[in-house]
Amino acid sequence: MSEKTPGLFRWKLHGDGTTISPGEVVAAGERLSWPRTIGIGAQHVVAMFGATFLVPLLTGFPPSTTLFFSAIGTLLFFLVTAGRLPSYLGSSFALIAPIVAVNGQLGMNYAQGGIIATGVTLAVIGLIVHFAGVRWIDALMPPVVTGAIVALIGLNLAPAAWNNVKTAPLTAVITIASICLITVLFKGIIGRLSILFGVLIGYVAAVVQGGQVDFSAISEAAWFGLPQFHTPAFDPSTLGLFIPVVFVLVAENVGHVKSVSAMTGENLDDVTGRALLADGLATALAGAGGGSGTTTYAENIGVMAATRVYSTAAYVVAAVVAFALSLMPKFGAIIATIPAGVLGGAGTVLYGMIGMLGVRIWVQNRVDFSNPVNLNTAAVSLVVAIANFTWSPFGLTFEGIALGTASALLIYHVMKWISKARGTNLEAATPASAPSGTELESEAYATRHRSAPADGVD
């Protein structure tokens, strides 16, 4: 155990507990004074709030139940990772598409069964990674494949966003504009919470316009009480929709571990398997009771980067605060009144962001799309997902996300294997268009293009 990780629920006081010296960070096993730790923990709740609540609202799941299992999942993550990895487990965006699809066809209970299957699969992968290491994941999912899978899940949701926008276009536009403007007008925590504040502004706009918000459920809800729990149901036909999401959850958790390692300077590779296992168990537990599946949150990474406080004590506080809020039905009823127009506007931004996160993976890893293997991997998988291709063999149904994920994996590995076996020198998929200029400049451009590596990473 690290010197800065004294033990579960035992944190070493950092300095005098009030200040952080330049160049220092508060490590996972340390803490500031309890008043400051409680304040930072509450800040983490605010950071995850907008995104975590958007998922149940967009999928039809009970908001209070989702928050309840988010809190439980965060505590479970803390325990499984032995307090070494700071993280809040909020609602996973990647599960929106399969939940919406199954909800519309079979009902919420069967969507819960799919969430459980996703969580169990992720937990199994976590156990394998814990004992076998993480390198096999990198081999199975190189950046071009990971980016394609993340992008196709976001872009597959575009029709769902439009369906909500159509109900109140003006409200949706106000919400979108608010999110975009807040992002660039404000620095620090406000800028990072642009979705939350954008939703609030859109909500006010909907109230002012009238006829979009129904407040009756608020007065009927109790102040204190347990959230609604639901029993899951299982249907093998839903697995093709949910299992591909595991690839995204793996990428998110591995990325979270690497991000925290880079910011704290502590090698946390040995915790990767535990992180995957913890998120898998938390997701399965949420599905069993009627909550959305969970994942690590970039919003909380932003808070840690801003405060330089990586103490897991703050996350225990955040979980306790979230748990307390989940036991207030009136609070959940207020959240549930957010109208479709606001959700459509927020969903337009959110789904697009998920798609662009996939593109960001390509850019950060300098994926070479002059290589036909990479180009075909991304091209086919994205079109399959956006068009929502459907295949129904033997009573099972595979839609855009499942078929797009399978396409990305198969096309990349099969094409790469064949090219190596044949010893072929893959040329660009289309002739290069030389930039304007002299004939010499055109020849130099073509020479650089022909010499580009064909292994997928520049």
Secondary structure, 3 states (H helix, E strand, C coil): CCCCCCECCECEECCCCCCCCCCCCECCCEECCHHHHHHHHHHHHHHHHHHHHHHHHHHCCCHHHHHHHHHHHHHHHHHHCCCCCCCCEEECHHHHHHHHHHHHHCCHHHHHHHHHHHHHHHHHHHHHHHHHCCHHHHHHCCHHHHHHHHHHHHHCCHHHHHHHHCCCHHHHHHHHHHHHHHHHHCCHHHHHCHHHHHHHHHHHHHHHHCCCCCCHHHHHCCCCCCCCCCCCCCCHHHHHHHCCHHHHHHHHHHHHHHHHHHHHCCCCHHHHHHHHHHHHHHHHHHHHHCCCCEEECHHHHHHHHHHCECCHHHHHHHHHHHHHHHCCHHHHHHHHCCCHHHHHHHHHHHHHHHHHHHHHHHHHCCECCCCHHHHHHHHHHHHHHHCCCCECCCCCCECHHHHHHHHHHHHHHHHHHHHHHHCCCCCCCCCCCCCCCCHHHHHHHHHHHHCCCCCCEC
